[in-house]
């Protein structure tokens, strides 16, 4: 697929995805969702990529919501289909990816934009970022996992307040309530994101994969998180990376993990 609305680059072991519709504040239209689904599938299947960074083009917005003009003709069935396709191809595919995704929030992260960040495993924001789920002002609710993932991160009370008031919050407030991991100056955003991801890419890829599975199970009511952890813990013992990690520790050298 040729991408018209996103930029994709693979630098060493980190994939960079930039939502590239700055004139529309990087809003998510159907084409952008389709391109994201394609690139996420590609990243998840590429074992040479060990982490992914998602950000928005320009200085104003990470993603300032969905493209509302596409909603006006939808009925109940079409609305459900739109939501389900986004869940499956993009948002769930990111959350359940075998490698970590980090959202570098460089401005407005509203509606579907905040939901995209919520689907990522980690979130950092610039001091200029504004975050919110304003869907109720349109007679809608979040449709890409916002009601679920926001609640898991900040609790029901704050999720009710943010979603039902539709208010935006600043980056510092988002940090206080556990919505994001850290805040930094705008000019340092990508550098800080790279520092986090470069550290992660030095670790054992298959162990990272199992850690994601186990952590996600902690918020999945259909799974026993402790049983999942036991299984994932056991899986690590059958990898060459485990042997390399132990050998490197005993030999007092840095391990060289190959994801095997």
Secondary structure, DSSP 8 states (H G I E B T S, - for coil): ---SSEEEEEETTEEEEEE--GGGTT-B-HHHHHHHHHHHHHHHH-TT--EEEEEESSSSEEEE-B-GGGTTT--HHHHHHHHHHHIIIIIHHHHT-SSEEEEEE-SEEETHHHHHHHHSSEEEEETT-EEE--GGGGT----SSHHHHHHHHH-HHHHHHHHHH---EEHHHHHHTTSSSEEE-GGGHHHHHHHHHHHHTTS-HHHHHHHHHHHHHTT-TTS-HHHHHHHHHHHHTTSHHHHHHHHHHHHTS-------
